[in-house]
Amino acid sequence: MMVMRPPGSAEALERRRRRAVALLDEGYTQAEVARSLKASESSVHRWRRMARRKDGLAAKPPSGRKRRLTAVQHRRLERMLGKGARAHGWANDLWTAPRVTELICREFGVEYHVDHVYRLLVQQLGWSSQKPERRARERDEVAIERWRRQQFPRIKKRSA
């Protein structure tokens, strides 16, 4: 069984653990503390044991590799993407993972695998895959409607 980390920063979770221990010290039961903090009783028990050690409840730095793009660079990347691909030298405004990979390398000097950039776009920036609409640039909607009325005068146009 995989247990998910509760939401919140490391500091917020540390405050939660410290609050649990304080409530226990005030005489509340583990069940009462667990209910009030929306935690399991076993977690409250573990926090009490951890509190006996020096800095046992302290926030721990995040595990794993350090991010290669800072939060500031992420926001800048989002603004750059918002301007569209044409603003950065491509022939159309279609962003693809390979294009974003190239943009990140060019602007920030950071090389990512294209699959990672896709995950970055979807999971961290909240973007989704979109298929561009396939229509000719030269399409003349007025002429098409005129032709449709001439050819099929009894058929009403469907609303989108």
SULKAKA-V999984 format. One record per residue. N is the residue number from 1. NEAR is the number of other ideal C-beta (glycine too) atoms within 10 Angstrom. Layout:
N,NEAR + N,NEAR
//
This chain:
1,2 + 2,3 + 3,7 + 4,5 + 5,7 + 6,12 + 7,7 + 8,11 + 9,10 + 10,13 + 11,10 + 12,11 + 13,16 + 14,15 + 15,14 + 16,17 + 17,22 + 18,14 + 19,14 + 20,25 + 21,18 + 22,12 + 23,18 + 24,18 + 25,10 + 26,8 + 27,7 + 28,16 + 29,12 + 30,19 + 31,10 + 32,14 + 33,23 + 34,20 + 35,13 + 36,13 + 37,17 + 38,8 + 39,18 + 40,12 + 41,14 + 42,10 + 43,18 + 44,24 + 45,15 + 46,15 + 47,23 + 48,18 + 49,9 + 50,14 + 51,17 + 52,9 + 53,9 + 54,6 + 55,8 + 56,14 + 57,18 + 58,13 + 59,14 + 60,9 + 61,7 + 62,10 + 63,5 + 64,6 + 65,6 + 66,7 + 67,12 + 68,13 + 69,16 + 70,11 + 71,8 + 72,8 + 73,15 + 74,15 + 75,12 + 76,14 + 77,20 + 78,14 + 79,9 + 80,16 + 81,18 + 82,8 + 83,10 + 84,13 + 85,18 + 86,11 + 87,11 + 88,17 + 89,10 + 90,15 + 91,7 + 92,9 + 93,12 + 94,13 + 95,17 + 96,15 + 97,19 + 98,11 + 99,17 + 100,23 + 101,20 + 102,17 + 103,19 + 104,21 + 105,13 + 106,11 + 107,13 + 108,16 + 109,8 + 110,13 + 111,11 + 112,18 + 113,10 + 114,13 + 115,10 + 116,14 + 117,20 + 118,18 + 119,12 + 120,19 + 121,20 + 122,13 + 123,9 + 124,13 + 125,13 + 126,8 + 127,15 + 128,6 + 129,9 + 130,8 + 131,6 + 132,8 + 133,5 + 134,5 + 135,8 + 136,6 + 137,4 + 138,5 + 139,8 + 140,10 + 141,8 + 142,7 + 143,9 + 144,10 + 145,11 + 146,11 + 147,11 + 148,12 + 149,11 + 150,8 + 151,8 + 152,10 + 153,7 + 154,4 + 155,9 + 156,6 + 157,9 + 158,5 + 159,4 + 160,3
//
